[in-house]
Amino acid sequence: MTGDVAAGAIVDAAMVAAATAALGDATRDEGGLLTHVSLAATGHNVHRDDRAGFLQVLDAALARADAAAL
C-alpha cells in the first residue's frame, strides 16, 4: 500500500515495479506474493492521511488471506 509521491510518499512506481518483479504480482501470477494498492492523494503516512481508505484496503487483504487459509 503506497501513497502518492507528489503528496510525500517515498515509494515510487519504479520501487513498486522492482518489488513486483522480485515477489510476483498476486493479482496476476499464481504464487505471486505482492498485491500493490495505491491510495491517491495520500502521502507517506497512508494510515494517517486516509484512515478509511487504509482500513478498507487492509480489511480486503485480510479477507483474501483468510480465504486462502481455508
N, C-alpha and C positions, 0 to 999 in steps of 0.2 A: 504494500500500500504506500503510495507516494503522493506527495502534493505537487504543486505547480512550481517549476523552477523560477518563474517570473515573480512568484509570491514568496520566495525564500526557501523552497525545498532544495536539498542538496543532492538528491538522486535524480539524474537526468536520463534522457532516453537512451544514451549510449551505455550507461550503467545497467539499466533495465535489460537492454539487449544482451549485454555480456553475461548477466546472471541467468537470463533465459537460455542462452546458448549453453551454459555450463550445466544447468539443472533440468532443462526441458520445460516446455510450457504445458502445464497440466490441463489447459483448456483445449489443446490440440494434440498433444503427444501422449500415447499410453505410457504410463510410468513417469511422466513429467512431474516435477516437484513444485514448480513455481506457478502461481497464479498472480499476475500483476493487476492491480486496480489503481487507477489514478483519480484522485479527488481534486477536481478543478477548483481553482481559487483558494486553495489551502497552501500553507507554507510548510516549513519543516516539521512543525508540531501538529500533525494532522488530527490527532485526538483532541487537541485544544481548539484548533481553528474550525473544525467541522465535526463536533462530537456526534451529532446524529448520523452523519454520513459514515464516520468511523465505526460506530456501533452497528450500522446496517451491514457494512462490509464484513465486520468481524462475525456477526451472527450468521451470515451466509457461509463464511468459511468454516465455522464450527459445525454448521448443519451438514456441509459436504463431508467433513471429517467423520462425523457421527454416522452418516450413511455409508461411508466407505468401510467403517469398522464393523458394520453389521454383517 
